[in-house]
């Protein structure tokens, strides 16, 4: 029995089955966009910890920064005795966030925490209760975040009831026949049938849906939402947890629309693999919550703040936004060639920077999703030595999230392995 199999047996004996793992690949060490498991097998990583290690596994500059911080202290609680690294990281993020309004920040630990705190801040600011989200959106696994999430399996099934005064709209998706106009009409109907605008605290949207299938929101749609929220005094929250920190070719995907969100949620790529998340937004809105109303024991974790500062340096100095665009161009070209080869199975290829997706269908028909092939591709990819992730409300999308520091030749090697997978399965 392999070490991987032994560890999987041990895990199954002590972990609740709800916390499953995609593959029995137990990591021994990793570097940049490559992983080696406990049995010595090498994998090309197209997951990056689900868009977390945008700067690659164990970037030496992040390792050095965290080691230096660890020598001084690991935790004091920022709400008791804070430290300069947290202040400096907040200073940099409020300058980098889109728009010219004065901004402030808070730090917490996970993406779901950031989302929940954004809703708290919006409710405190507006003195309203309603929240609008979108079908296919993903905002976390805590109760309020699950309520906002617009994807049932596996995130919401069996966990209700969820908080009240949460409403969902269709997300514009040209491939699936949902237009901007239909989404905006649904919002207008919501205001007339379910909740008046004067009771809506916040509208939250991912500029590119993550778990929902890597569908980008049209810039014009985000611009129209900005105008509607301004008209009604609704706080516009852009969830940049998966799209942020150079992933899409800009520091934040919202920049493509040229709008300024009222609040932004950040996590994943923020700290190179260390637990940290943030809410950054307009200062007058951020200050609505009373002292003590926001935070957490591990909020602004010192090791993560040190890593976060170095992540921003790496993004700038190694030009990761440009590298994300180059990676996206390479992957888009290769995947479109595969689509031309397998037009009945690959329905669409799409990307925004290095956030890349391939949607699998039957008979080239968008209305016939193929989750069975999707699962087989992911599993066969592990056999071949490439780590892939699936997503999509119907479970039929392969998503690609390579580290932005990935050498193009290694990415090409991973795509060669994917082509072998498809050749064997189709």
C-alpha positions as CSV (number, residue, x, y, z in Angstrom):
1,X,0.0,0.0,0.0
2,X,1.4,3.4,-1.0
3,X,1.9,6.2,1.6
4,X,-0.9,8.1,0.0
5,X,-3.3,5.2,0.5
6,X,-2.1,4.8,4.1
7,X,-2.7,8.4,4.9
8,X,-6.1,8.4,3.2
9,X,-7.2,5.5,5.4
10,X,-5.9,7.4,8.5
11,X,-7.8,10.5,7.4
12,X,-11.0,8.7,6.7
13,X,-10.9,7.3,10.2
14,X,-10.6,10.6,12.0
15,X,-12.0,13.4,9.6
16,X,-15.7,13.9,9.3
17,X,-16.7,12.9,5.8
18,X,-18.0,16.3,5.0
19,X,-14.5,17.6,4.8
20,X,-13.5,15.4,1.9
21,X,-10.5,15.7,-0.4
22,X,-10.5,15.7,-4.2
23,X,-7.7,13.2,-4.5
24,X,-5.5,11.0,-2.3
25,X,-2.4,13.1,-3.1
26,X,-0.7,13.9,0.2
27,X,1.9,16.7,-0.3
28,X,5.5,16.3,0.8
29,X,6.8,19.5,-0.7
30,X,6.0,22.1,-3.4
31,X,7.8,24.7,-5.3
32,X,6.3,27.4,-7.6
33,X,3.7,25.5,-9.7
34,X,4.9,21.9,-9.0
35,X,4.0,19.5,-6.1
36,X,5.6,16.3,-5.0
37,X,3.6,13.8,-3.0
38,X,4.7,11.5,-0.2
39,X,5.3,8.7,-2.8
40,X,7.7,10.9,-4.7
41,X,5.4,11.7,-7.7
42,X,5.5,15.1,-9.3
43,X,2.4,17.0,-10.2
44,X,1.9,20.2,-12.3
45,X,-0.4,22.3,-10.2
46,X,-3.3,24.1,-12.0
47,X,-5.1,24.7,-8.7
48,X,-2.7,27.0,-6.7
49,X,-4.6,26.1,-3.5
50,X,-7.7,27.4,-5.2
51,X,-6.2,30.7,-6.3
52,X,-4.3,31.2,-3.0
53,X,-0.7,30.9,-4.0
54,X,-0.8,33.3,-6.9
55,X,2.9,33.9,-6.1
56,X,3.7,30.2,-6.3
57,X,4.4,27.6,-3.6
58,X,7.0,28.6,-1.1
59,X,8.2,31.7,-2.9
60,X,11.6,32.4,-1.3
61,X,10.8,36.0,-0.5
62,X,7.6,35.1,1.4
63,X,9.4,32.3,3.2
64,X,12.1,34.8,4.3
65,X,9.6,37.4,5.4
66,X,7.5,35.0,7.4
67,X,10.6,33.5,9.1
68,X,11.8,36.9,10.1
69,X,8.4,37.7,11.6
70,X,8.3,34.4,13.4
71,X,11.6,35.1,15.1
72,X,10.0,38.2,16.7
73,X,6.5,37.0,17.6
74,X,3.7,34.9,16.2
75,X,0.6,36.3,17.8
76,X,-0.4,39.1,20.2
77,X,-4.0,39.7,18.9
78,X,-4.2,42.9,16.8
79,X,-7.2,44.1,18.9
80,X,-5.1,44.0,22.1
81,X,-1.6,45.0,21.2
82,X,-1.3,45.7,17.4
83,X,1.9,45.9,15.3
84,X,3.3,47.9,12.4
85,X,2.9,45.2,9.7
86,X,-0.9,45.2,9.9
87,X,-0.9,49.0,9.7
88,X,1.4,49.0,6.7
89,X,-0.6,46.4,4.9
90,X,-3.8,48.3,5.4
91,X,-2.1,51.5,4.2
92,X,-1.1,49.8,1.0
93,X,-4.4,48.1,0.3
94,X,-6.5,51.2,0.8
95,X,-4.3,53.0,-1.8
96,X,-4.4,50.1,-4.2
97,X,-8.2,49.5,-4.1
98,X,-10.1,51.0,-7.1
99,X,-11.5,54.5,-6.9
100,X,-10.5,57.9,-5.3
101,X,-12.6,57.9,-2.2
102,X,-10.8,57.8,1.2
103,X,-10.8,54.2,2.3
104,X,-10.3,52.1,5.4
105,X,-9.7,48.4,6.0
106,X,-10.3,45.6,8.5
107,X,-8.5,42.2,8.6
108,X,-10.1,38.9,9.5
109,X,-9.0,35.3,8.7
110,X,-11.1,33.7,6.0
111,X,-13.1,34.7,2.9
112,X,-16.4,33.8,4.5
113,X,-15.5,36.0,7.5
114,X,-14.8,38.9,5.1
115,X,-18.1,38.5,3.4
116,X,-20.0,38.3,6.8
117,X,-18.2,41.4,8.0
118,X,-19.0,43.3,4.8
119,X,-22.7,42.6,5.3
120,X,-22.4,43.7,8.9
121,X,-20.8,46.9,7.9
122,X,-23.4,47.6,5.2
123,X,-26.2,47.0,7.6
124,X,-24.6,49.2,10.2
125,X,-24.1,52.0,7.7
126,X,-27.6,51.8,6.0
127,X,-29.7,50.7,9.0
128,X,-31.3,48.3,6.6
129,X,-31.4,44.5,6.5
130,X,-31.9,43.1,3.0
131,X,-29.1,41.7,0.9
132,X,-29.1,40.8,-2.8
133,X,-26.8,38.2,-4.3
134,X,-26.7,36.2,-7.5
135,X,-27.5,32.7,-8.7
136,X,-24.2,30.7,-9.1
137,X,-22.3,33.0,-6.7
138,X,-20.1,31.5,-4.0
139,X,-19.4,33.5,-0.8
140,X,-18.4,30.9,1.8
141,X,-19.5,28.1,4.1
142,X,-20.7,29.9,7.2
143,X,-24.4,30.3,7.7
144,X,-24.9,33.8,6.3
145,X,-22.3,33.2,3.5
146,X,-24.1,30.0,2.6
147,X,-27.4,31.9,2.4
148,X,-25.7,34.3,0.0
149,X,-24.2,31.5,-2.1
150,X,-26.3,30.6,-5.1
151,X,-25.1,27.0,-5.5
152,X,-26.8,24.2,-3.6
153,X,-24.6,21.1,-4.0
154,X,-22.4,20.6,-2.1
155,X,-22.5,23.8,-0.1
156,X,-26.1,24.3,1.0
157,X,-27.6,20.9,0.9
158,X,-28.9,19.8,4.3
159,X,-27.7,22.9,6.2
160,X,-30.8,25.1,6.2
161,X,-32.5,27.2,7.3
162,X,-30.5,30.2,6.2
163,X,-30.9,33.8,7.4
164,X,-33.8,35.8,6.0
165,X,-33.9,38.8,3.8
166,X,-31.5,37.3,1.3
167,X,-32.6,37.5,-2.4
168,X,-31.0,36.1,-5.5
169,X,-30.9,37.4,-9.1
170,X,-29.9,35.7,-12.3
171,X,-26.2,36.4,-13.2
172,X,-25.7,37.6,-16.7
173,X,-24.3,34.8,-18.7
174,X,-24.3,35.1,-22.5
175,X,-23.3,31.4,-23.1
176,X,-26.3,30.3,-21.1
177,X,-28.6,32.8,-22.6
178,X,-29.0,35.2,-19.7
179,X,-28.6,38.8,-20.8
180,X,-27.8,41.9,-18.8
181,X,-31.3,43.1,-19.5
182,X,-32.9,40.0,-18.0
183,X,-30.8,40.3,-14.9
184,X,-31.7,44.0,-14.5
185,X,-35.4,43.3,-15.2
186,X,-35.2,40.6,-12.4
187,X,-33.8,43.2,-10.1
188,X,-36.6,45.7,-11.0
189,X,-39.2,42.9,-10.3
190,X,-37.5,42.1,-7.0
191,X,-37.9,45.8,-6.0
192,X,-41.6,45.7,-6.9
193,X,-42.5,42.2,-5.6
194,X,-40.3,41.2,-2.7
195,X,-38.4,44.0,-1.1
196,X,-38.3,47.8,-1.7
197,X,-35.0,49.4,-2.4
198,X,-35.1,51.3,0.9
199,X,-34.8,48.1,2.8
200,X,-31.8,46.7,0.9
201,X,-28.5,47.2,2.7
202,X,-26.1,45.6,0.2
203,X,-25.8,44.0,-3.2
204,X,-22.9,41.5,-3.5
205,X,-21.4,40.3,-6.7
206,X,-18.3,38.4,-7.9
207,X,-16.8,40.3,-11.0
208,X,-16.0,36.8,-12.2
209,X,-18.0,33.9,-10.6
210,X,-15.7,31.4,-9.1
211,X,-17.4,28.2,-7.9
212,X,-20.3,29.1,-10.2
213,X,-18.2,28.4,-13.4
214,X,-15.7,31.3,-14.1
215,X,-18.3,33.5,-15.9
216,X,-17.2,37.1,-16.0
217,X,-19.7,39.9,-15.5
218,X,-19.9,42.3,-18.4
219,X,-18.3,45.6,-17.4
220,X,-21.4,47.4,-18.6
221,X,-23.5,45.3,-16.1
222,X,-21.3,46.3,-13.2
223,X,-21.5,49.9,-14.3
224,X,-25.3,49.7,-14.3
225,X,-25.3,48.1,-10.9
226,X,-23.1,50.9,-9.6
227,X,-25.7,53.4,-10.8
228,X,-28.6,51.6,-9.3
229,X,-26.9,51.2,-6.0
230,X,-26.1,54.9,-6.0
231,X,-29.7,55.8,-6.9
232,X,-31.1,53.8,-3.9
233,X,-28.3,54.2,-1.3
234,X,-27.4,50.4,-1.5
235,X,-23.9,49.4,-0.6
236,X,-22.2,47.7,-3.6
237,X,-19.9,44.9,-2.4
238,X,-17.5,43.4,-4.9
239,X,-16.3,39.9,-3.8
240,X,-12.8,39.7,-5.1
241,X,-11.8,36.7,-3.0
242,X,-11.0,34.5,-5.9
243,X,-10.4,37.2,-8.5
244,X,-8.0,39.4,-6.6
245,X,-4.3,40.0,-6.4
246,X,-3.4,39.9,-10.1
247,X,-5.3,36.8,-11.0
248,X,-7.2,38.3,-13.9
249,X,-4.4,40.5,-15.2
250,X,-5.3,43.5,-13.0
251,X,-4.8,43.7,-9.3
252,X,-8.6,43.5,-8.9
253,X,-11.1,42.3,-11.6
254,X,-13.4,45.2,-10.8
255,X,-10.9,47.5,-12.5
256,X,-12.0,46.2,-15.9
257,X,-15.4,47.9,-15.3
258,X,-13.9,51.2,-14.1
259,X,-16.1,51.3,-11.1
260,X,-15.5,52.0,-7.4
261,X,-17.1,49.5,-5.1
262,X,-18.4,50.7,-1.8
263,X,-16.8,47.6,-0.1
264,X,-14.5,44.9,-1.4
265,X,-13.8,41.5,0.1
266,X,-10.4,40.0,-0.3
267,X,-8.7,36.8,0.7
268,X,-7.1,33.8,-1.1
269,X,-4.2,35.4,-3.0
270,X,-3.7,38.1,-0.4
271,X,-1.0,36.4,1.7
272,X,0.7,33.7,-0.4
273,X,-0.9,30.8,1.5
274,X,-1.2,32.2,5.0
275,X,-4.7,32.7,6.6
276,X,-5.8,36.3,6.0
277,X,-8.7,38.2,4.6
278,X,-9.8,41.8,4.4
279,X,-12.7,44.1,3.8
280,X,-11.6,47.4,2.2
281,X,-14.0,50.2,1.5
282,X,-15.1,53.8,1.6
283,X,-14.1,55.2,5.0
284,X,-17.5,56.6,6.0
285,X,-19.1,53.2,5.4
286,X,-16.3,51.2,7.0
287,X,-16.6,53.4,10.1
288,X,-20.3,52.6,10.6
289,X,-19.6,49.7,13.0
290,X,-19.0,50.4,16.6
291,X,-15.5,49.7,18.2
292,X,-15.4,46.0,19.1
293,X,-18.0,45.1,16.5
294,X,-15.5,43.9,14.0
295,X,-12.5,41.6,14.3
296,X,-11.5,38.2,15.5
297,X,-8.9,36.4,17.6
298,X,-6.6,35.7,14.6
299,X,-7.5,38.8,12.6
300,X,-4.4,40.4,11.1
301,X,-2.4,37.3,12.0
302,X,1.2,38.7,12.1
303,X,2.8,36.0,9.9
304,X,0.1,36.5,7.3
305,X,0.6,40.3,7.3
306,X,4.3,39.9,6.8
307,X,3.5,37.5,3.9
308,X,0.9,39.9,2.5
309,X,3.3,42.8,2.3
310,X,5.8,40.6,0.4
311,X,3.0,39.4,-1.9
312,X,2.3,43.0,-3.0
313,X,6.1,43.6,-3.5
314,X,6.3,40.4,-5.7
315,X,3.2,41.3,-7.7
316,X,4.7,44.7,-8.5
317,X,8.4,43.8,-9.0
318,X,7.8,40.5,-10.9
319,X,5.0,42.1,-12.9
320,X,2.5,39.4,-12.1
321,X,-0.4,41.2,-13.8
322,X,1.4,41.0,-17.1
323,X,2.4,37.4,-16.4
324,X,-1.3,36.6,-15.7
325,X,-2.2,38.0,-19.2
326,X,0.6,35.9,-20.8
327,X,-0.6,32.8,-19.1
328,X,-4.2,33.4,-20.0
329,X,-3.2,33.9,-23.7
330,X,-1.2,30.7,-23.8
331,X,-3.9,28.6,-22.1
332,X,-6.7,30.2,-24.1
333,X,-4.9,29.4,-27.4
334,X,-4.2,25.8,-26.4
335,X,-7.7,25.1,-25.0
336,X,-9.3,26.6,-28.1
337,X,-7.3,24.2,-30.2
338,X,-8.6,21.3,-28.1
339,X,-12.1,22.7,-28.5
340,X,-11.7,22.6,-32.3
341,X,-10.5,19.0,-31.9
342,X,-13.4,18.0,-29.6
343,X,-16.3,20.4,-30.5
344,X,-19.0,18.0,-29.3
345,X,-17.4,17.8,-25.8
346,X,-15.9,21.2,-25.2
347,X,-18.7,23.7,-25.3
348,X,-16.8,26.9,-24.4
349,X,-13.4,28.1,-23.4
350,X,-13.2,31.4,-21.5
351,X,-10.8,33.4,-19.5
352,X,-10.0,36.7,-17.9
353,X,-6.3,36.7,-17.4
354,X,-5.1,33.6,-15.7
355,X,-8.6,32.6,-14.6
356,X,-9.4,30.1,-17.3
357,X,-12.3,27.7,-17.8
358,X,-13.3,24.9,-20.2
359,X,-17.0,23.9,-20.1
360,X,-17.8,20.3,-21.0
361,X,-21.1,19.3,-22.6
362,X,-22.8,16.6,-24.6
363,X,-23.2,17.0,-28.4
364,X,-21.9,20.6,-28.3
365,X,-25.1,21.6,-26.6
366,X,-24.9,24.2,-23.8
367,X,-28.1,22.7,-22.3
368,X,-26.6,19.2,-22.0
369,X,-23.9,19.6,-19.3
370,X,-21.4,16.7,-18.9
371,X,-20.4,16.4,-15.3
372,X,-19.4,12.8,-15.8
373,X,-16.7,13.7,-18.2
374,X,-15.6,16.5,-16.0
375,X,-15.1,14.2,-13.0
376,X,-13.3,11.7,-15.3
377,X,-10.9,14.4,-16.6
378,X,-10.0,15.5,-13.0
379,X,-9.4,12.0,-11.9
380,X,-7.4,11.0,-15.0
381,X,-5.4,14.2,-14.6
382,X,-4.2,13.1,-11.2
383,X,-3.1,9.8,-12.8
384,X,-1.1,11.7,-15.4
385,X,0.4,14.2,-13.0
386,X,-1.7,17.4,-13.4
387,X,-3.9,18.8,-10.7
388,X,-7.2,20.2,-12.1
389,X,-10.3,21.6,-10.4
390,X,-13.9,21.4,-11.4
391,X,-16.6,24.0,-10.7
392,X,-19.9,25.2,-12.1
393,X,-23.5,24.9,-10.8
394,X,-23.9,21.8,-12.9
395,X,-20.4,20.5,-12.1
396,X,-19.3,20.5,-15.8
397,X,-16.5,23.1,-15.8
398,X,-12.8,22.5,-15.6
399,X,-11.1,25.6,-14.1
400,X,-7.4,26.5,-14.4
401,X,-5.7,28.6,-11.7
402,X,-1.9,28.3,-12.3
403,X,0.4,30.2,-10.1
404,X,1.2,33.5,-11.8
405,X,4.9,32.8,-11.4
406,X,4.5,29.6,-13.4
407,X,7.1,29.1,-16.2
408,X,5.3,29.0,-19.5
409,X,7.1,25.7,-20.5
410,X,5.7,24.0,-17.4
411,X,2.2,25.2,-18.1
412,X,2.6,23.9,-21.6
413,X,3.7,20.6,-20.2
414,X,0.6,20.5,-18.1
415,X,-1.6,21.2,-21.1
416,X,0.1,18.4,-23.0
417,X,-0.9,16.1,-20.1
418,X,-4.5,17.5,-20.3
419,X,-4.5,16.7,-24.1
420,X,-3.4,13.1,-23.3
421,X,-6.3,12.9,-20.8
422,X,-8.9,14.0,-23.3
423,X,-7.5,11.7,-26.0
424,X,-7.9,8.7,-23.7
425,X,-11.3,9.6,-22.4
426,X,-13.1,10.8,-25.6
